Amino acid sequence: MGRIGILGAGLAGLAAATKLAEAGENVTVFEARNRPGGRVWSETLDTPKGSYVIERGAEFVLDGYTSMRRLLSQFGLSLVDTGMSYYVREPGDTAGITCDDIIRTGREALELASGSGLQGTAEDLLAKLPDEPELVDALRARIEISTAVSASEVTAKSLQHIASFEPKPSWRVAGGNQRLPDAMAAALGSAVRYGETVRAVENISDGGVLVTTDTDTSVFDTVVVALPLAVIRDSQLNLPTTEARGAALKHVLQGHAAKLHLPLETQPGTSAVMSVEGRYWTWTATDESGAVAPVLNAFMGSPSAISRASLKQRPAEWVAKARALRTDLAIPQDAAALTTVWSEDQLAGGAYAAHAPGATAAGTALLEKPVGDVFWAGEYSEPEFVGLMEGAIRSGERAAGRVMQRLKTKSGNSDSERSKA
């Protein structure tokens, strides 16, 4: 049995820990927060109609989330169809431009991109479109909101997945996405240590890894670093690395996003309306009761949008703009808004990641290549589902598989040495 340290109790770290624990390994999970889940964070919002679960972090379960669905089944959890599509957003502040217009232009952009092998940035692609500037900017807004970074930085490939235009369904976990990390952490029991901030990780010359927290120092056979991208890049955290890993990280972008939740006086229908100018979108969706929750949800993406909004200094302005955008909804005048700005969260440093031009499958694989006995996991290292809950889970399970292979090799070497003796 190997002794394995897992840094981070988000979905990546919990997925790694779950797989290793099920294989009989001895795992210890260090989590700086007082809860599991990381950027998966469900809470409740009081409305005139009662309290409803909201997602302050990762929200939509999308097509292709096979690993997440398997874990939900394993822990007895179910999904709820939101009754609307994450991919379909009607522009609410651009006269004469519809969602169908944006979808048509987005598909034109994808056809252009396919001819060039999806090289360059999304902005490079937008510059080639023959459509009127207002429509191109609406498409730009759609890309920047979904990727949480600037169109001038993110790869054109982003249009294939996170900013795609197919009207596919979307789901949430019944009772809140937080229920999955809660269940996974509960199964691990005392192996999860909350309030433990890791300060340094060091490979030991003769094998093993030294982990130093604010309160203790521990030695493990292997360690899985499953921390957010911004935390990994923090110079105050001493982590082992290589030039190749550093080079690969240059092609990963840190996304920035904020969420807003407002109570509604009456129960609305499902909806999805985007603000092109503000670079955010709003929606109302069905919950586990089968009815539409009386909550207006909003998501703002990209550093420039968040900077312009000055959410920390003037949070009420977003509420006023959302109210003006959604005049179809009954938002109380004294509505108590709940705002979450992920770049202000010191334990996250931002939202999810995205890829820049130059990111390749080989380069992404380098992000998960172990450095000594230190292994890596995180949504930022996932080649297909980058930035998504599914990507975090897949990366964590891959890391667990690599750790078990390393332990098996070490065990085989030890047996060989004993036989020679």
C-alpha positions in Angstrom: 0.0 0.0 0.0 1.4 3.4 -1.0 1.1 6.6 1.0 -0.2 9.3 -1.3 -0.8 13.0 -0.7 -3.5 14.8 -2.7 -3.3 18.6 -2.8 -6.8 20.0 -3.3 -10.3 18.7 -2.7 -11.8 20.0 -5.9 -13.2 17.5 -8.4 -9.7 16.7 -9.8 -8.2 15.9 -6.4 -11.3 14.0 -5.2 -11.4 12.0 -8.4 -7.8 11.0 -8.0 -8.3 10.3 -4.3 -11.5 8.2 -4.9 -9.8 6.0 -7.5 -6.7 5.5 -5.4 -8.7 4.8 -2.2 -10.8 2.2 -4.1 -7.6 0.5 -5.1 -6.6 0.2 -1.5 -4.1 3.0 -1.4 -3.6 5.2 1.7 -4.5 8.7 0.7 -4.4 12.1 2.5 -6.2 15.0 0.9 -5.1 18.6 1.9 -7.8 21.2 1.3 -7.3 24.9 2.3 -11.0 25.6 2.4 -13.5 24.3 5.0 -15.5 22.5 2.3 -14.8 20.2 -0.6 -15.5 21.1 -4.2 -13.2 24.1 -4.9 -14.8 26.0 -7.7 -17.9 23.8 -7.5 -20.0 25.6 -4.9 -23.7 25.4 -4.3 -25.6 27.6 -1.9 -29.2 28.7 -1.4 -30.9 32.0 -2.2 -33.9 33.3 -0.5 -36.7 34.5 -2.8 -40.4 35.5 -2.2 -41.2 32.0 -3.3 -38.9 30.3 -0.8 -35.2 29.2 -0.8 -33.6 27.7 -4.0 -30.3 26.1 -4.7 -27.9 28.2 -6.8 -24.5 27.5 -8.2 -21.9 30.1 -7.3 -19.3 28.2 -9.3 -19.4 25.5 -12.0 -23.0 25.0 -13.1 -23.8 23.2 -16.3 -23.4 19.5 -17.0 -23.0 19.2 -20.8 -23.1 16.6 -23.5 -20.2 14.1 -23.2 -19.8 14.3 -19.4 -19.4 10.5 -19.2 -17.0 10.4 -16.3 -19.1 12.8 -14.2 -22.3 10.8 -15.0 -20.5 7.6 -13.8 -19.5 9.2 -10.5 -23.0 10.6 -10.0 -24.5 7.1 -10.5 -21.9 5.6 -8.1 -22.9 8.0 -5.4 -26.6 7.8 -6.0 -27.1 11.3 -7.4 -29.1 12.3 -10.4 -29.2 15.0 -13.0 -32.0 17.5 -13.7 -32.6 18.9 -17.2 -32.5 22.7 -17.0 -35.1 23.1 -19.7 -32.9 25.5 -21.6 -29.6 25.1 -23.5 -26.3 26.4 -22.3 -25.3 27.0 -26.0 -28.3 29.1 -27.1 -28.4 32.7 -25.9 -30.6 35.4 -27.3 -28.9 38.9 -27.5 -30.9 41.4 -25.5 -29.1 44.6 -26.2 -28.4 44.5 -29.9 -31.3 45.6 -32.1 -31.8 43.6 -35.2 -29.4 40.7 -34.2 -30.9 37.4 -33.1 -29.5 34.2 -31.6 -30.0 32.6 -35.0 -27.8 35.3 -36.6 -25.0 34.6 -34.1 -25.3 30.8 -34.7 -25.2 31.3 -38.4 -22.1 33.5 -38.2 -20.5 31.1 -35.7 -20.9 28.3 -38.1 -19.4 30.4 -40.9 -16.4 31.0 -38.6 -16.0 27.3 -38.0 -16.0 26.6 -41.7 -13.3 29.2 -42.2 -11.3 27.8 -39.3 -11.5 24.3 -40.6 -9.9 25.4 -43.8 -6.9 26.7 -41.9 -6.7 23.9 -39.4 -8.2 26.1 -36.6 -4.9 27.9 -36.3 -4.5 31.3 -34.6 -6.7 33.2 -32.2 -10.5 33.5 -32.2 -10.0 37.2 -33.0 -7.9 36.3 -36.1 -10.9 34.2 -37.2 -13.4 37.0 -36.5 -11.4 39.4 -38.7 -12.0 37.2 -41.7 -15.8 37.3 -41.4 -17.7 39.4 -44.0 -20.6 40.1 -41.7 -21.4 43.6 -40.3 -19.3 44.7 -37.3 -22.3 44.5 -34.9 -22.9 40.9 -35.6 -19.2 40.0 -35.4 -19.0 41.7 -32.0 -22.0 39.7 -30.8 -20.1 36.5 -31.8 -17.0 37.9 -30.1 -19.1 38.4 -26.9 -20.3 34.9 -27.1 -16.8 33.6 -27.3 -15.4 35.8 -24.5 -18.2 35.1 -22.1 -17.9 31.3 -22.5 -14.1 31.0 -22.5 -13.7 33.7 -19.8 -10.8 35.2 -21.7 -10.2 37.7 -24.6 -11.0 36.6 -28.1 -7.5 38.0 -29.0 -5.9 35.4 -26.8 -7.9 32.2 -26.9 -7.4 29.7 -29.7 -9.9 29.5 -32.5 -10.5 25.9 -31.5 -12.7 27.2 -28.7 -15.6 27.5 -31.1 -15.6 23.7 -31.4 -16.6 23.0 -27.8 -17.0 25.6 -25.0 -18.3 28.2 -27.3 -20.1 25.9 -29.7 -23.5 26.7 -31.3 -25.4 23.4 -31.3 -28.6 23.6 -29.3 -27.8 20.7 -27.1 -29.5 20.2 -23.7 -27.8 21.0 -20.4 -28.2 19.6 -16.9 -27.4 20.2 -13.2 -27.1 17.9 -10.3 -30.4 17.6 -8.5 -30.0 19.4 -5.2 -26.9 21.2 -6.3 -23.6 20.3 -8.0 -21.9 20.5 -4.5 -23.6 17.2 -3.7 -21.0 15.3 -5.8 -17.9 16.6 -4.1 -19.6 16.4 -0.7 -20.4 12.7 -1.3 -16.9 11.9 -2.6 -15.3 13.6 0.4 -17.7 11.9 2.8 -16.7 8.5 1.4 -13.0 9.4 2.0 -13.8 10.4 5.6 -10.9 11.6 7.8 -8.5 11.3 4.8 -9.7 14.8 3.8 -8.0 17.4 6.0 -9.7 20.8 5.8 -8.0 24.2 6.6 -4.6 22.8 5.5 -2.8 25.2 3.2 0.2 23.7 1.4 3.3 25.9 1.2 5.9 23.7 -0.4 6.3 20.4 -2.2 9.8 18.8 -2.6 11.0 15.6 -4.2 13.3 13.7 -1.9 16.5 12.6 -3.5 16.1 8.9 -2.7 12.4 8.8 -3.5 9.2 10.2 -2.0 7.9 13.7 -1.6 8.0 16.1 1.3 4.8 18.2 1.8 4.9 21.3 4.0 1.7 22.9 5.2 1.1 25.8 7.6 1.0 23.4 10.5 2.9 20.2 9.6 5.4 18.4 7.4 4.6 15.0 5.9 6.4 12.5 3.7 4.5 10.6 0.9 5.5 8.0 -1.7 3.9 10.1 -4.3 1.9 13.4 -4.4 -0.9 14.6 -6.8 -1.0 18.3 -7.2 -4.7 19.1 -8.0 -4.7 22.9 -7.4 -6.1 25.6 -9.7 -4.0 27.0 -12.4 -3.5 30.4 -10.8 -2.4 28.8 -7.5 0.1 26.6 -9.3 1.5 29.8 -11.0 1.8 31.6 -7.6 5.5 32.1 -6.9 4.8 31.9 -3.2 4.0 28.2 -3.5 7.1 26.1 -4.0 6.4 23.4 -6.5 8.8 21.2 -8.5 8.7 21.9 -12.3 10.7 21.4 -15.5 11.4 23.7 -18.5 9.1 21.6 -20.6 6.2 21.9 -18.2 6.8 25.7 -17.9 6.8 26.0 -21.7 3.5 24.0 -22.0 1.9 26.2 -19.3 2.5 29.3 -21.5 -0.2 28.0 -23.8 -2.8 27.8 -21.0 -4.8 30.9 -20.2 -6.3 31.8 -16.8 -10.0 32.7 -17.3 -11.8 35.2 -15.1 -15.5 35.2 -14.4 -18.2 36.4 -12.0 -21.7 35.2 -11.2 -24.8 37.1 -10.1 -28.0 35.7 -8.6 -31.2 37.7 -8.1 -34.5 36.5 -6.6 -37.7 36.9 -8.6 -41.1 37.7 -7.3 -42.9 35.3 -9.7 -42.0 32.0 -11.4 -40.7 32.7 -14.9 -40.3 30.4 -17.9 -36.9 29.1 -19.0 -34.8 31.7 -20.8 -31.3 32.6 -21.9 -30.5 36.2 -22.7 -27.0 37.7 -23.4 -25.7 41.2 -23.0 -23.2 41.9 -25.8 -22.0 45.1 -24.3 -21.6 43.8 -20.8 -20.1 40.5 -21.8 -22.5 38.5 -19.7 -25.5 36.2 -20.1 -28.5 35.6 -17.9 -30.8 32.6 -17.6 -33.7 31.0 -15.8 -33.9 27.3 -15.5 -35.8 24.3 -14.2 -34.7 22.7 -10.9 -35.3 19.3 -9.3 -38.9 20.2 -8.5 -39.7 20.2 -12.2 -40.6 23.9 -12.2 -38.6 26.9 -13.1 -36.8 28.4 -10.1 -37.7 32.1 -9.4 -34.0 33.0 -9.7 -32.2 35.1 -12.3 -28.7 33.7 -12.8 -26.0 35.6 -14.6 -22.4 34.9 -15.7 -19.8 37.5 -16.8 -16.7 36.3 -18.6 -13.3 37.8 -19.6 -10.9 40.0 -17.6 -11.7 43.1 -19.5 -15.5 42.8 -18.9 -14.9 42.3 -15.2 -12.5 45.2 -15.0 -15.0 47.5 -16.8 -17.8 46.4 -14.5 -15.8 47.3 -11.3 -17.8 44.6 -9.5 -15.9 45.0 -6.2 -16.4 48.8 -6.1 -19.8 49.1 -7.8 -21.7 45.7 -7.4 -25.1 47.4 -7.6 -24.4 48.5 -11.2 -24.5 44.9 -12.5 -27.8 44.5 -10.8 -29.2 47.6 -12.4 -27.9 46.5 -15.9 -29.3 43.0 -15.4 -32.7 44.5 -14.4 -32.6 46.7 -17.6 -31.7 43.7 -19.7 -34.4 41.5 -18.3 -37.5 43.7 -18.1 -39.5 40.6 -18.8 -38.8 39.4 -15.2 -40.2 40.5 -11.9 -37.1 41.5 -10.0 -38.0 43.0 -6.6 -36.8 46.6 -6.1 -35.1 45.6 -2.8 -33.7 42.3 -4.3 -30.8 41.0 -2.2 -28.2 40.2 -4.9 -25.5 37.6 -4.5 -22.3 38.3 -6.4 -19.3 36.0 -6.8 -16.1 37.2 -8.4 -13.7 34.3 -8.8 -10.6 36.4 -9.4 -11.0 37.8 -5.9 -11.0 34.3 -4.4 -7.5 33.8 -3.1 -7.8 30.0 -3.2 -8.8 30.0 -6.8 -7.3 33.1 -8.3 -9.7 33.0 -11.2 -12.3 30.9 -12.9 -11.5 28.0 -15.4 -8.7 27.8 -17.9 -8.7 28.0 -21.7 -6.1 27.2 -24.4 -4.1 29.8 -26.3 -2.8 29.2 -29.9 0.1 26.8 -29.9 -1.6 24.4 -27.5 -1.2 20.9 -28.7 -2.1 17.4 -27.5 1.6 16.7 -26.9 2.0 20.0 -25.0 -1.1 19.3 -22.9 0.2 15.9 -22.1 3.4 17.5 -20.7 1.2 19.3 -18.1 0.4 15.9 -16.6 3.9 14.4 -16.9 5.2 13.7 -13.4 8.1 15.6 -12.0 9.9 13.1 -9.9 7.2 11.6 -7.7 4.9 14.6 -8.1 1.9 14.1 -10.4 -0.5 16.6 -11.7 -4.3 17.0 -12.3 -6.6 19.8 -13.0 -9.2 21.1 -15.6 -6.4 23.2 -17.1 -4.5 20.0 -18.2 -7.5 18.4 -20.0 -7.1 18.4 -23.8 -10.8 18.1 -24.8 -12.8 19.3 -21.8 -10.5 22.1 -20.7 -12.1 24.3 -18.1 -14.9 22.0 -17.4 -16.0 19.7 -14.5 -15.7 16.7 -16.8 -12.1 17.7 -17.6 -11.2 18.0 -13.9 -12.6 14.5 -13.2 -10.8 12.9 -16.2 -7.5 14.5 -15.3 -7.8 13.3 -11.7 -8.5 9.8 -12.7 -5.6 9.8 -15.2 -3.3 11.0 -12.4 -4.5 8.2 -10.1 -3.8 5.6 -12.9 -0.2 7.0 -13.3 0.4 6.9 -9.6 -0.7 3.3 -9.3 1.6 2.4 -12.2 4.5 4.2 -10.4 3.8 2.4 -7.2 3.6 -0.9 -9.0 7.0 -0.2 -10.6 8.5 0.8 -7.3 7.1 -2.4 -5.7 8.5 -4.5 -8.5 11.9 -2.9 -8.1 11.8 -3.5 -4.3 10.9 -7.2 -4.8 13.7 -7.5 -7.3 16.2 -6.0 -4.9 15.1 -8.3 -2.1 15.4 -11.4 -4.4 19.0 -10.3 -5.3 19.8 -10.0 -1.6 
